[in-house]
Amino acid sequence: MTSSDLQKIADDLLGQATSSSAHRAAETVYGGSGHALRQTVIALAAGSDLDEHESPGEATLHVLRGEVELRATGGSTSLREGQLATIPNERHSLHAAADSVVLLTVVKR
């Protein structure tokens, strides 16, 4: 059994994101190669984006801090701290309306 301090990870990644030229930072906290389930903490500086990309499988997005907008072909939704959304199985992008940290959970196809 392992555990992760998501608040500390969020602090560290947000510091990296706000000082990086890419305006984002990420850390996989569970899964990866050899696992069907993957959980990744992603920090985005205010105003930055994760450009449009394909959905890798069933996925949810949980906002740990800040406010983001999840955009997809079928529409968009604004999410604030504490909110969780399913990610549509279509091309989508993410915009940070404020300094934000999210937990992305994906089950690979």
Gaussian input, Z-matrix of N, CA and C with variables (Angstrom, degrees):
# hf/3-21g

backbone

0 1
 N
 C     1     B1
 C     2     B2     1     A1
 N     3     B3     2     A2     1     D1
 C     4     B4     3     A3     2     D2
 C     5     B5     4     A4     3     D3
 N     6     B6     5     A5     4     D4
 C     7     B7     6     A6     5     D5
 C     8     B8     7     A7     6     D6
 N     9     B9     8     A8     7     D7
 C    10    B10     9     A9     8     D8
 C    11    B11    10    A10     9     D9
 N    12    B12    11    A11    10    D10
 C    13    B13    12    A12    11    D11
 C    14    B14    13    A13    12    D12
 N    15    B15    14    A14    13    D13
 C    16    B16    15    A15    14    D14
 C    17    B17    16    A16    15    D15
 N    18    B18    17    A17    16    D16
 C    19    B19    18    A18    17    D17
 C    20    B20    19    A19    18    D18
 N    21    B21    20    A20    19    D19
 C    22    B22    21    A21    20    D20
 C    23    B23    22    A22    21    D21
 N    24    B24    23    A23    22    D22
 C    25    B25    24    A24    23    D23
 C    26    B26    25    A25    24    D24
 N    27    B27    26    A26    25    D25
 C    28    B28    27    A27    26    D26
 C    29    B29    28    A28    27    D27
 N    30    B30    29    A29    28    D28
 C    31    B31    30    A30    29    D29
 C    32    B32    31    A31    30    D30
 N    33    B33    32    A32    31    D31
 C    34    B34    33    A33    32    D32
 C    35    B35    34    A34    33    D33
 N    36    B36    35    A35    34    D34
 C    37    B37    36    A36    35    D35
 C    38    B38    37    A37    36    D36
 N    39    B39    38    A38    37    D37
 C    40    B40    39    A39    38    D38
 C    41    B41    40    A40    39    D39
 N    42    B42    41    A41    40    D40
 C    43    B43    42    A42    41    D41
 C    44    B44    43    A43    42    D42
 N    45    B45    44    A44    43    D43
 C    46    B46    45    A45    44    D44
 C    47    B47    46    A46    45    D45
 N    48    B48    47    A47    46    D46
 C    49    B49    48    A48    47    D47
 C    50    B50    49    A49    48    D48
 N    51    B51    50    A50    49    D49
 C    52    B52    51    A51    50    D50
 C    53    B53    52    A52    51    D51
 N    54    B54    53    A53    52    D52
 C    55    B55    54    A54    53    D53
 C    56    B56    55    A55    54    D54
 N    57    B57    56    A56    55    D55
 C    58    B58    57    A57    56    D56
 C    59    B59    58    A58    57    D57
 N    60    B60    59    A59    58    D58
 C    61    B61    60    A60    59    D59
 C    62    B62    61    A61    60    D60
 N    63    B63    62    A62    61    D61
 C    64    B64    63    A63    62    D62
 C    65    B65    64    A64    63    D63
 N    66    B66    65    A65    64    D64
 C    67    B67    66    A66    65    D65
 C    68    B68    67    A67    66    D66
 N    69    B69    68    A68    67    D67
 C    70    B70    69    A69    68    D68
 C    71    B71    70    A70    69    D69
 N    72    B72    71    A71    70    D70
 C    73    B73    72    A72    71    D71
 C    74    B74    73    A73    72    D72
 N    75    B75    74    A74    73    D73
 C    76    B76    75    A75    74    D74
 C    77    B77    76    A76    75    D75
 N    78    B78    77    A77    76    D76
 C    79    B79    78    A78    77    D77
 C    80    B80    79    A79    78    D78
 N    81    B81    80    A80    79    D79
 C    82    B82    81    A81    80    D80
 C    83    B83    82    A82    81    D81
 N    84    B84    83    A83    82    D82
 C    85    B85    84    A84    83    D83
 C    86    B86    85    A85    84    D84
 N    87    B87    86    A86    85    D85
 C    88    B88    87    A87    86    D86
 C    89    B89    88    A88    87    D87
 N    90    B90    89    A89    88    D88
 C    91    B91    90    A90    89    D89
 C    92    B92    91    A91    90    D90
 N    93    B93    92    A92    91    D91
 C    94    B94    93    A93    92    D92
 C    95    B95    94    A94    93    D93
 N    96    B96    95    A95    94    D94
 C    97    B97    96    A96    95    D95
 C    98    B98    97    A97    96    D96
 N    99    B99    98    A98    97    D97
 C   100   B100    99    A99    98    D98
 C   101   B101   100   A100    99    D99
 N   102   B102   101   A101   100   D100
 C   103   B103   102   A102   101   D101
 C   104   B104   103   A103   102   D102
 N   105   B105   104   A104   103   D103
 C   106   B106   105   A105   104   D104
 C   107   B107   106   A106   105   D105
 N   108   B108   107   A107   106   D106
 C   109   B109   108   A108   107   D107
 C   110   B110   109   A109   108   D108
 N   111   B111   110   A110   109   D109
 C   112   B112   111   A111   110   D110
 C   113   B113   112   A112   111   D111
 N   114   B114   113   A113   112   D112
 C   115   B115   114   A114   113   D113
 C   116   B116   115   A115   114   D114
 N   117   B117   116   A116   115   D115
 C   118   B118   117   A117   116   D116
 C   119   B119   118   A118   117   D117
 N   120   B120   119   A119   118   D118
 C   121   B121   120   A120   119   D119
 C   122   B122   121   A121   120   D120
 N   123   B123   122   A122   121   D121
 C   124   B124   123   A123   122   D122
 C   125   B125   124   A124   123   D123
 N   126   B126   125   A125   124   D124
 C   127   B127   126   A126   125   D125
 C   128   B128   127   A127   126   D126
 N   129   B129   128   A128   127   D127
 C   130   B130   129   A129   128   D128
 C   131   B131   130   A130   129   D129
 N   132   B132   131   A131   130   D130
 C   133   B133   132   A132   131   D131
 C   134   B134   133   A133   132   D132
 N   135   B135   134   A134   133   D133
 C   136   B136   135   A135   134   D134
 C   137   B137   136   A136   135   D135
 N   138   B138   137   A137   136   D136
 C   139   B139   138   A138   137   D137
 C   140   B140   139   A139   138   D138
 N   141   B141   140   A140   139   D139
 C   142   B142   141   A141   140   D140
 C   143   B143   142   A142   141   D141
 N   144   B144   143   A143   142   D142
 C   145   B145   144   A144   143   D143
 C   146   B146   145   A145   144   D144
 N   147   B147   146   A146   145   D145
 C   148   B148   147   A147   146   D146
 C   149   B149   148   A148   147   D147
 N   150   B150   149   A149   148   D148
 C   151   B151   150   A150   149   D149
 C   152   B152   151   A151   150   D150
 N   153   B153   152   A152   151   D151
 C   154   B154   153   A153   152   D152
 C   155   B155   154   A154   153   D153
 N   156   B156   155   A155   154   D154
 C   157   B157   156   A156   155   D155
 C   158   B158   157   A157   156   D156
 N   159   B159   158   A158   157   D157
 C   160   B160   159   A159   158   D158
 C   161   B161   160   A160   159   D159
 N   162   B162   161   A161   160   D160
 C   163   B163   162   A162   161   D161
 C   164   B164   163   A163   162   D162
 N   165   B165   164   A164   163   D163
 C   166   B166   165   A165   164   D164
 C   167   B167   166   A166   165   D165
 N   168   B168   167   A167   166   D166
 C   169   B169   168   A168   167   D167
 C   170   B170   169   A169   168   D168
 N   171   B171   170   A170   169   D169
 C   172   B172   171   A171   170   D170
 C   173   B173   172   A172   171   D171
 N   174   B174   173   A173   172   D172
 C   175   B175   174   A174   173   D173
 C   176   B176   175   A175   174   D174
 N   177   B177   176   A176   175   D175
 C   178   B178   177   A177   176   D176
 C   179   B179   178   A178   177   D177
 N   180   B180   179   A179   178   D178
 C   181   B181   180   A180   179   D179
 C   182   B182   181   A181   180   D180
 N   183   B183   182   A182   181   D181
 C   184   B184   183   A183   182   D182
 C   185   B185   184   A184   183   D183
 N   186   B186   185   A185   184   D184
 C   187   B187   186   A186   185   D185
 C   188   B188   187   A187   186   D186
 N   189   B189   188   A188   187   D187
 C   190   B190   189   A189   188   D188
 C   191   B191   190   A190   189   D189
 N   192   B192   191   A191   190   D190
 C   193   B193   192   A192   191   D191
 C   194   B194   193   A193   192   D192
 N   195   B195   194   A194   193   D193
 C   196   B196   195   A195   194   D194
 C   197   B197   196   A196   195   D195
 N   198   B198   197   A197   196   D196
 C   199   B199   198   A198   197   D197
 C   200   B200   199   A199   198   D198
 N   201   B201   200   A200   199   D199
 C   202   B202   201   A201   200   D200
 C   203   B203   202   A202   201   D201
 N   204   B204   203   A203   202   D202
 C   205   B205   204   A204   203   D203
 C   206   B206   205   A205   204   D204
 N   207   B207   206   A206   205   D205
 C   208   B208   207   A207   206   D206
 C   209   B209   208   A208   207   D207
 N   210   B210   209   A209   208   D208
 C   211   B211   210   A210   209   D209
 C   212   B212   211   A211   210   D210
 N   213   B213   212   A212   211   D211
 C   214   B214   213   A213   212   D212
 C   215   B215   214   A214   213   D213
 N   216   B216   215   A215   214   D214
 C   217   B217   216   A216   215   D215
 C   218   B218   217   A217   216   D216
 N   219   B219   218   A218   217   D217
 C   220   B220   219   A219   218   D218
 C   221   B221   220   A220   219   D219
 N   222   B222   221   A221   220   D220
 C   223   B223   222   A222   221   D221
 C   224   B224   223   A223   222   D222
 N   225   B225   224   A224   223   D223
 C   226   B226   225   A225   224   D224
 C   227   B227   226   A226   225   D225
 N   228   B228   227   A227   226   D226
 C   229   B229   228   A228   227   D227
 C   230   B230   229   A229   228   D228
 N   231   B231   230   A230   229   D229
 C   232   B232   231   A231   230   D230
 C   233   B233   232   A232   231   D231
 N   234   B234   233   A233   232   D232
 C   235   B235   234   A234   233   D233
 C   236   B236   235   A235   234   D234
 N   237   B237   236   A236   235   D235
 C   238   B238   237   A237   236   D236
 C   239   B239   238   A238   237   D237
 N   240   B240   239   A239   238   D238
 C   241   B241   240   A240   239   D239
 C   242   B242   241   A241   240   D240
 N   243   B243   242   A242   241   D241
 C   244   B244   243   A243   242   D242
 C   245   B245   244   A244   243   D243
 N   246   B246   245   A245   244   D244
 C   247   B247   246   A246   245   D245
 C   248   B248   247   A247   246   D246
 N   249   B249   248   A248   247   D247
 C   250   B250   249   A249   248   D248
 C   251   B251   250   A250   249   D249
 N   252   B252   251   A251   250   D250
 C   253   B253   252   A252   251   D251
 C   254   B254   253   A253   252   D252
 N   255   B255   254   A254   253   D253
 C   256   B256   255   A255   254   D254
 C   257   B257   256   A256   255   D255
 N   258   B258   257   A257   256   D256
 C   259   B259   258   A258   257   D257
 C   260   B260   259   A259   258   D258
 N   261   B261   260   A260   259   D259
 C   262   B262   261   A261   260   D260
 C   263   B263   262   A262   261   D261
 N   264   B264   263   A263   262   D262
 C   265   B265   264   A264   263   D263
 C   266   B266   265   A265   264   D264
 N   267   B267   266   A266   265   D265
 C   268   B268   267   A267   266   D266
 C   269   B269   268   A268   267   D267
 N   270   B270   269   A269   268   D268
 C   271   B271   270   A270   269   D269
 C   272   B272   271   A271   270   D270
 N   273   B273   272   A272   271   D271
 C   274   B274   273   A273   272   D272
 C   275   B275   274   A274   273   D273
 N   276   B276   275   A275   274   D274
 C   277   B277   276   A276   275   D275
 C   278   B278   277   A277   276   D276
 N   279   B279   278   A278   277   D277
 C   280   B280   279   A279   278   D278
 C   281   B281   280   A280   279   D279
 N   282   B282   281   A281   280   D280
 C   283   B283   282   A282   281   D281
 C   284   B284   283   A283   282   D282
 N   285   B285   284   A284   283   D283
 C   286   B286   285   A285   284   D284
 C   287   B287   286   A286   285   D285
 N   288   B288   287   A287   286   D286
 C   289   B289   288   A288   287   D287
 C   290   B290   289   A289   288   D288
 N   291   B291   290   A290   289   D289
 C   292   B292   291   A291   290   D290
 C   293   B293   292   A292   291   D291
 N   294   B294   293   A293   292   D292
 C   295   B295   294   A294   293   D293
 C   296   B296   295   A295   294   D294
 N   297   B297   296   A296   295   D295
 C   298   B298   297   A297   296   D296
 C   299   B299   298   A298   297   D297
 N   300   B300   299   A299   298   D298
 C   301   B301   300   A300   299   D299
 C   302   B302   301   A301   300   D300
 N   303   B303   302   A302   301   D301
 C   304   B304   303   A303   302   D302
 C   305   B305   304   A304   303   D303
 N   306   B306   305   A305   304   D304
 C   307   B307   306   A306   305   D305
 C   308   B308   307   A307   306   D306
 N   309   B309   308   A308   307   D307
 C   310   B310   309   A309   308   D308
 C   311   B311   310   A310   309   D309
 N   312   B312   311   A311   310   D310
 C   313   B313   312   A312   311   D311
 C   314   B314   313   A313   312   D312
 N   315   B315   314   A314   313   D313
 C   316   B316   315   A315   314   D314
 C   317   B317   316   A316   315   D315
 N   318   B318   317   A317   316   D316
 C   319   B319   318   A318   317   D317
 C   320   B320   319   A319   318   D318
 N   321   B321   320   A320   319   D319
 C   322   B322   321   A321   320   D320
 C   323   B323   322   A322   321   D321
 N   324   B324   323   A323   322   D322
 C   325   B325   324   A324   323   D323
 C   326   B326   325   A325   324   D324

   B1=1.4539
   B2=1.5259
   B3=1.3213
   B4=1.4578
   B5=1.5218
   B6=1.3079
   B7=1.4662
   B8=1.5209
   B9=1.3184
   B10=1.4653
   B11=1.5146
   B12=1.3182
   B13=1.4610
   B14=1.5311
   B15=1.3344
   B16=1.4685
   B17=1.5174
   B18=1.3214
   B19=1.4700
   B20=1.5305
   B21=1.3354
   B22=1.4720
   B23=1.5260
   B24=1.3260
   B25=1.4671
   B26=1.5267
   B27=1.3404
   B28=1.4731
   B29=1.5264
   B30=1.3334
   B31=1.4761
   B32=1.5210
   B33=1.3338
   B34=1.4716
   B35=1.5296
   B36=1.3290
   B37=1.4636
   B38=1.5157
   B39=1.3346
   B40=1.4667
   B41=1.5251
   B42=1.3188
   B43=1.4671
   B44=1.5152
   B45=1.3260
   B46=1.4614
   B47=1.5314
   B48=1.3270
   B49=1.4690
   B50=1.5211
   B51=1.3214
   B52=1.4702
   B53=1.5258
   B54=1.3448
   B55=1.4634
   B56=1.5321
   B57=1.3175
   B58=1.4651
   B59=1.5215
   B60=1.3243
   B61=1.4641
   B62=1.5330
   B63=1.3308
   B64=1.4603
   B65=1.5266
   B66=1.3301
   B67=1.4679
   B68=1.5217
   B69=1.3391
   B70=1.4651
   B71=1.5187
   B72=1.3349
   B73=1.4657
   B74=1.5209
   B75=1.3295
   B76=1.4613
   B77=1.5214
   B78=1.3386
   B79=1.4621
   B80=1.5219
   B81=1.3232
   B82=1.4598
   B83=1.5193
   B84=1.3296
   B85=1.4609
   B86=1.5240
   B87=1.3238
   B88=1.4614
   B89=1.5235
   B90=1.3237
   B91=1.4567
   B92=1.5009
   B93=1.3106
   B94=1.4566
   B95=1.5065
   B96=1.2999
   B97=1.4584
   B98=1.5282
   B99=1.3205
   B100=1.4558
   B101=1.5110
   B102=1.3244
   B103=1.4651
   B104=1.5247
   B105=1.3129
   B106=1.4651
   B107=1.5219
   B108=1.3383
   B109=1.4668
   B110=1.5251
   B111=1.3433
   B112=1.4694
   B113=1.5178
   B114=1.3306
   B115=1.4608
   B116=1.5190
   B117=1.3248
   B118=1.4573
   B119=1.5183
   B120=1.3218
   B121=1.4581
   B122=1.5261
   B123=1.3354
   B124=1.4641
   B125=1.5194
   B126=1.3256
   B127=1.4679
   B128=1.5200
   B129=1.3332
   B130=1.4659
   B131=1.5188
   B132=1.3212
   B133=1.4610
   B134=1.5238
   B135=1.3147
   B136=1.4649
   B137=1.5233
   B138=1.3419
   B139=1.4540
   B140=1.5172
   B141=1.3202
   B142=1.4693
   B143=1.5269
   B144=1.3163
   B145=1.4598
   B146=1.5166
   B147=1.3161
   B148=1.4612
   B149=1.5159
   B150=1.3187
   B151=1.4596
   B152=1.5188
   B153=1.3116
   B154=1.4569
   B155=1.5296
   B156=1.3320
   B157=1.4607
   B158=1.5244
   B159=1.3243
   B160=1.4670
   B161=1.5177
   B162=1.3083
   B163=1.4524
   B164=1.5266
   B165=1.3467
   B166=1.4638
   B167=1.5288
   B168=1.3120
   B169=1.4632
   B170=1.5103
   B171=1.3311
   B172=1.4663
   B173=1.5156
   B174=1.3363
   B175=1.4610
   B176=1.5238
   B177=1.3367
   B178=1.4648
   B179=1.5219
   B180=1.3161
   B181=1.4520
   B182=1.5247
   B183=1.3242
   B184=1.4625
   B185=1.5252
   B186=1.3151
   B187=1.4613
   B188=1.5252
   B189=1.3326
   B190=1.4617
   B191=1.5228
   B192=1.3386
   B193=1.4687
   B194=1.5194
   B195=1.3300
   B196=1.4563
   B197=1.5160
   B198=1.3252
   B199=1.4627
   B200=1.5193
   B201=1.3305
   B202=1.4585
   B203=1.5185
   B204=1.3271
   B205=1.4547
   B206=1.5210
   B207=1.3289
   B208=1.4499
   B209=1.5184
   B210=1.3394
   B211=1.4628
   B212=1.5239
   B213=1.3214
   B214=1.4643
   B215=1.5186
   B216=1.3185
   B217=1.4582
   B218=1.5333
   B219=1.3230
   B220=1.4557
   B221=1.5160
   B222=1.3272
   B223=1.4621
   B224=1.5215
   B225=1.3219
   B226=1.4591
   B227=1.5232
   B228=1.3256
   B229=1.4522
   B230=1.5162
   B231=1.3266
   B232=1.4577
   B233=1.5184
   B234=1.3234
   B235=1.4602
   B236=1.5156
   B237=1.3211
   B238=1.4676
   B239=1.5209
   B240=1.3139
   B241=1.4592
   B242=1.5287
   B243=1.3226
   B244=1.4550
   B245=1.5132
   B246=1.3271
   B247=1.4652
   B248=1.5233
   B249=1.3373
   B250=1.4534
   B251=1.5186
   B252=1.3285
   B253=1.4657
   B254=1.5161
   B255=1.3216
   B256=1.4591
   B257=1.5232
   B258=1.2975
   B259=1.4627
   B260=1.5255
   B261=1.3269
   B262=1.4651
   B263=1.5252
   B264=1.3104
   B265=1.4508
   B266=1.5301
   B267=1.3183
   B268=1.4674
   B269=1.5222
   B270=1.3150
   B271=1.4700
   B272=1.5159
   B273=1.3306
   B274=1.4555
   B275=1.5253
   B276=1.3332
   B277=1.4659
   B278=1.5265
   B279=1.3269
   B280=1.4597
   B281=1.5118
   B282=1.3305
   B283=1.4663
   B284=1.5205
   B285=1.3225
   B286=1.4633
   B287=1.5255
   B288=1.3305
   B289=1.4603
   B290=1.5318
   B291=1.3349
   B292=1.4690
   B293=1.5208
   B294=1.3349
   B295=1.4607
   B296=1.5230
   B297=1.3255
   B298=1.4601
   B299=1.5237
   B300=1.3382
   B301=1.4569
   B302=1.5213
   B303=1.3355
   B304=1.4640
   B305=1.5212
   B306=1.3224
   B307=1.4594
   B308=1.5241
   B309=1.3203
   B310=1.4577
   B311=1.5229
   B312=1.3315
   B313=1.4554
   B314=1.5199
   B315=1.3371
   B316=1.4566
   B317=1.5258
   B318=1.3201
   B319=1.4600
   B320=1.5138
   B321=1.3362
   B322=1.4674
   B323=1.5169
   B324=1.3116
   B325=1.4766
   B326=1.5080
   A1=108.19
   A2=115.72
   A3=120.98
   A4=108.81
   A5=115.56
   A6=120.28
   A7=108.96
   A8=115.25
   A9=121.79
   A10=109.22
   A11=116.34
   A12=121.88
   A13=107.41
   A14=116.01
   A15=120.07
   A16=112.65
   A17=118.30
   A18=119.78
   A19=110.86
   A20=117.15
   A21=119.94
   A22=110.09
   A23=116.33
   A24=119.79
   A25=109.67
   A26=116.98
   A27=121.25
   A28=110.65
   A29=117.21
   A30=120.99
   A31=110.77
   A32=115.69
   A33=120.52
   A34=111.52
   A35=116.55
   A36=120.15
   A37=112.44
   A38=116.99
   A39=119.28
   A40=110.10
   A41=117.14
   A42=120.46
   A43=111.68
   A44=116.49
   A45=120.73
   A46=110.94
   A47=116.54
   A48=120.74
   A49=111.56
   A50=116.96
   A51=119.39
   A52=112.63
   A53=116.70
   A54=118.48
   A55=112.70
   A56=117.63
   A57=120.89
   A58=111.16
   A59=116.26
   A60=120.25
   A61=110.91
   A62=117.86
   A63=121.51
   A64=111.83
   A65=117.51
   A66=123.99
   A67=113.21
   A68=115.96
   A69=119.88
   A70=109.24
   A71=114.73
   A72=122.19
   A73=106.88
   A74=116.42
   A75=119.82
   A76=110.65
   A77=114.19
   A78=121.36
   A79=108.39
   A80=116.32
   A81=120.44
   A82=107.35
   A83=116.43
   A84=120.76
   A85=112.02
   A86=116.45
   A87=120.45
   A88=109.39
   A89=115.25
   A90=120.69
   A91=113.05
   A92=113.80
   A93=120.55
   A94=108.79
   A95=117.44
   A96=122.74
   A97=110.63
   A98=115.88
   A99=120.38
   A100=114.94
   A101=118.47
   A102=122.86
   A103=109.76
   A104=117.08
   A105=120.83
   A106=110.43
   A107=116.73
   A108=122.25
   A109=109.27
   A110=115.26
   A111=120.45
   A112=108.25
   A113=116.48
   A114=121.64
   A115=108.31
   A116=115.08
   A117=121.87
   A118=109.91
   A119=116.38
   A120=121.92
   A121=106.61
   A122=115.91
   A123=121.78
   A124=108.41
   A125=116.32
   A126=121.84
   A127=108.69
   A128=115.71
   A129=122.28
   A130=108.97
   A131=116.56
   A132=120.60
   A133=109.26
   A134=116.62
   A135=121.79
   A136=110.91
   A137=115.66
   A138=121.69
   A139=114.98
   A140=117.37
   A141=119.53
   A142=111.18
   A143=115.20
   A144=121.78
   A145=111.43
   A146=115.20
   A147=122.05
   A148=103.46
   A149=116.93
   A150=121.10
   A151=111.75
   A152=114.71
   A153=121.95
   A154=110.42
   A155=114.86
   A156=121.42
   A157=109.80
   A158=116.15
   A159=122.03
   A160=110.15
   A161=115.99
   A162=121.34
   A163=108.54
   A164=117.69
   A165=120.03
   A166=113.94
   A167=118.12
   A168=122.91
   A169=109.11
   A170=116.83
   A171=119.66
   A172=108.67
   A173=116.54
   A174=118.80
   A175=111.78
   A176=114.46
   A177=121.65
   A178=108.51
   A179=114.80
   A180=122.75
   A181=107.83
   A182=116.64
   A183=122.88
   A184=107.66
   A185=117.72
   A186=121.33
   A187=108.91
   A188=115.04
   A189=121.05
   A190=111.48
   A191=115.71
   A192=122.09
   A193=109.29
   A194=115.71
   A195=120.25
   A196=114.71
   A197=114.43
   A198=122.25
   A199=108.65
   A200=115.74
   A201=121.50
   A202=109.66
   A203=115.05
   A204=120.97
   A205=107.79
   A206=115.72
   A207=122.83
   A208=106.91
   A209=116.14
   A210=121.37
   A211=109.79
   A212=115.76
   A213=121.29
   A214=108.65
   A215=116.32
   A216=121.76
   A217=110.92
   A218=116.68
   A219=121.75
   A220=115.02
   A221=118.89
   A222=121.64
   A223=111.05
   A224=115.36
   A225=120.29
   A226=109.29
   A227=114.86
   A228=120.51
   A229=109.53
   A230=116.25
   A231=121.89
   A232=108.48
   A233=115.21
   A234=121.68
   A235=109.74
   A236=115.61
   A237=121.91
   A238=110.02
   A239=114.86
   A240=122.02
   A241=111.40
   A242=115.34
   A243=121.23
   A244=114.37
   A245=117.79
   A246=119.76
   A247=110.92
   A248=114.33
   A249=123.24
   A250=108.46
   A251=115.99
   A252=120.64
   A253=109.06
   A254=115.14
   A255=119.34
   A256=107.38
   A257=115.53
   A258=120.90
   A259=107.18
   A260=117.22
   A261=119.22
   A262=111.41
   A263=115.63
   A264=121.52
   A265=109.32
   A266=115.73
   A267=123.52
   A268=107.59
   A269=116.22
   A270=119.65
   A271=108.86
   A272=116.06
   A273=120.74
   A274=109.29
   A275=114.95
   A276=121.36
   A277=108.05
   A278=115.77
   A279=121.33
   A280=108.86
   A281=116.46
   A282=122.71
   A283=108.89
   A284=117.21
   A285=122.00
   A286=109.26
   A287=116.61
   A288=121.41
   A289=110.74
   A290=116.38
   A291=124.07
   A292=106.47
   A293=117.85
   A294=118.92
   A295=106.77
   A296=117.14
   A297=120.71
   A298=112.26
   A299=114.17
   A300=121.87
   A301=106.98
   A302=116.11
   A303=121.48
   A304=109.86
   A305=114.85
   A306=121.62
   A307=106.98
   A308=115.97
   A309=122.94
   A310=107.89
   A311=116.32
   A312=121.98
   A313=107.96
   A314=116.25
   A315=121.72
   A316=109.68
   A317=115.31
   A318=121.60
   A319=105.43
   A320=115.73
   A321=120.52
   A322=111.03
   A323=114.19
   A324=120.40
   A325=110.49
   D1=135.56
   D2=176.87
   D3=-125.76
   D4=159.36
   D5=176.15
   D6=-137.91
   D7=157.60
   D8=-179.97
   D9=-132.96
   D10=141.97
   D11=175.39
   D12=-92.64
   D13=92.28
   D14=-175.51
   D15=-63.18
   D16=-31.24
   D17=179.25
   D18=-67.25
   D19=-41.48
   D20=177.92
   D21=-67.22
   D22=-43.54
   D23=178.04
   D24=-59.95
   D25=-43.06
   D26=178.62
   D27=-60.16
   D28=-45.41
   D29=178.43
   D30=-57.89
   D31=-49.90
   D32=-177.54
   D33=-62.16
   D34=-47.18
   D35=-177.49
   D36=-67.48
   D37=-37.64
   D38=179.12
   D39=-65.45
   D40=-38.07
   D41=174.39
   D42=-60.72
   D43=-42.78
   D44=178.26
   D45=-65.69
   D46=-42.98
   D47=-176.87
   D48=-64.54
   D49=-43.05
   D50=-176.37
   D51=-73.31
   D52=-17.81
   D53=178.97
   D54=-105.44
   D55=-1.61
   D56=-177.65
   D57=-95.83
   D58=151.76
   D59=178.53
   D60=-69.77
   D61=-22.90
   D62=178.50
   D63=-80.59
   D64=-15.92
   D65=179.59
   D66=62.46
   D67=24.83
   D68=176.87
   D69=-154.89
   D70=159.89
   D71=176.41
   D72=-153.92
   D73=152.48
   D74=-177.61
   D75=-148.34
   D76=154.92
   D77=175.84
   D78=-147.01
   D79=127.08
   D80=174.39
   D81=-78.23
   D82=123.29
   D83=-178.42
   D84=-99.54
   D85=-15.90
   D86=174.85
   D87=-155.42
   D88=142.29
   D89=172.98
   D90=90.70
   D91=-153.91
   D92=-175.60
   D93=113.52
   D94=-149.43
   D95=-178.04
   D96=-55.68
   D97=130.40
   D98=178.59
   D99=87.45
   D100=-1.46
   D101=179.47
   D102=-121.26
   D103=146.26
   D104=174.05
   D105=-80.67
   D106=-34.72
   D107=-178.46
   D108=-95.25
   D109=135.42
   D110=175.68
   D111=-136.12
   D112=133.59
   D113=175.72
   D114=-123.93
   D115=126.77
   D116=-176.50
   D117=-129.72
   D118=131.41
   D119=173.26
   D120=-91.30
   D121=127.65
   D122=-178.32
   D123=-124.13
   D124=128.54
   D125=175.72
   D126=-109.48
   D127=136.69
   D128=179.21
   D129=-130.20
   D130=130.40
   D131=174.16
   D132=-71.14
   D133=151.07
   D134=-179.71
   D135=-51.61
   D136=133.97
   D137=177.67
   D138=86.99
   D139=-6.49
   D140=-178.10
   D141=-90.74
   D142=166.38
   D143=-175.36
   D144=-134.48
   D145=151.15
   D146=160.44
   D147=-100.52
   D148=113.98
   D149=-175.22
   D150=-60.47
   D151=163.08
   D152=-178.48
   D153=-55.49
   D154=135.80
   D155=-179.79
   D156=-152.63
   D157=165.89
   D158=179.10
   D159=-75.46
   D160=152.84
   D161=174.51
   D162=-79.02
   D163=129.81
   D164=-178.02
   D165=-81.56
   D166=-4.29
   D167=-177.11
   D168=151.45
   D169=-165.74
   D170=176.82
   D171=-59.32
   D172=134.16
   D173=-175.62
   D174=-153.22
   D175=151.27
   D176=172.85
   D177=-129.63
   D178=158.27
   D179=178.16
   D180=-128.63
   D181=119.97
   D182=-179.77
   D183=-113.98
   D184=120.96
   D185=-178.97
   D186=-83.42
   D187=115.19
   D188=178.18
   D189=-85.56
   D190=-33.90
   D191=179.61
   D192=-149.58
   D193=150.44
   D194=171.00
   D195=82.42
   D196=-152.03
   D197=-177.58
   D198=-148.83
   D199=131.25
   D200=-179.79
   D201=-130.28
   D202=162.31
   D203=173.12
   D204=-121.95
   D205=120.06
   D206=176.66
   D207=-91.87
   D208=120.24
   D209=-175.82
   D210=-115.51
   D211=135.10
   D212=178.36
   D213=-144.90
   D214=172.54
   D215=-179.81
   D216=-55.62
   D217=-40.11
   D218=-176.80
   D219=-80.15
   D220=0.13
   D221=179.66
   D222=138.09
   D223=-170.03
   D224=-179.55
   D225=-138.89
   D226=160.10
   D227=177.35
   D228=-143.28
   D229=138.38
   D230=175.24
   D231=-91.41
   D232=137.17
   D233=-178.43
   D234=-128.87
   D235=136.76
   D236=178.65
   D237=-113.67
   D238=170.46
   D239=179.08
   D240=-45.35
   D241=130.06
   D242=178.64
   D243=92.12
   D244=-12.67
   D245=-178.68
   D246=-89.82
   D247=151.16
   D248=-178.95
   D249=-128.48
   D250=138.71
   D251=178.14
   D252=-136.38
   D253=149.37
   D254=170.20
   D255=-82.08
   D256=144.54
   D257=178.73
   D258=-94.25
   D259=126.61
   D260=-177.67
   D261=-64.87
   D262=151.36
   D263=179.69
   D264=-82.73
   D265=62.87
   D266=179.84
   D267=-157.15
   D268=172.73
   D269=177.43
   D270=-58.57
   D271=140.23
   D272=-178.02
   D273=-154.32
   D274=166.33
   D275=176.97
   D276=-141.71
   D277=171.19
   D278=-179.25
   D279=-136.00
   D280=132.16
   D281=178.57
   D282=-119.57
   D283=133.37
   D284=177.42
   D285=-93.27
   D286=112.40
   D287=177.85
   D288=-77.66
   D289=-20.72
   D290=177.55
   D291=-146.71
   D292=169.47
   D293=171.95
   D294=-53.34
   D295=125.26
   D296=-170.60
   D297=-140.17
   D298=153.08
   D299=174.24
   D300=-134.50
   D301=131.37
   D302=-179.59
   D303=-127.60
   D304=155.51
   D305=172.60
   D306=-109.89
   D307=114.27
   D308=178.98
   D309=-96.81
   D310=123.24
   D311=177.36
   D312=-115.86
   D313=125.14
   D314=-176.06
   D315=-131.30
   D316=135.89
   D317=168.33
   D318=-108.23
   D319=113.31
   D320=-177.20
   D321=-66.20
   D322=146.42
   D323=178.37
   D324=-69.55

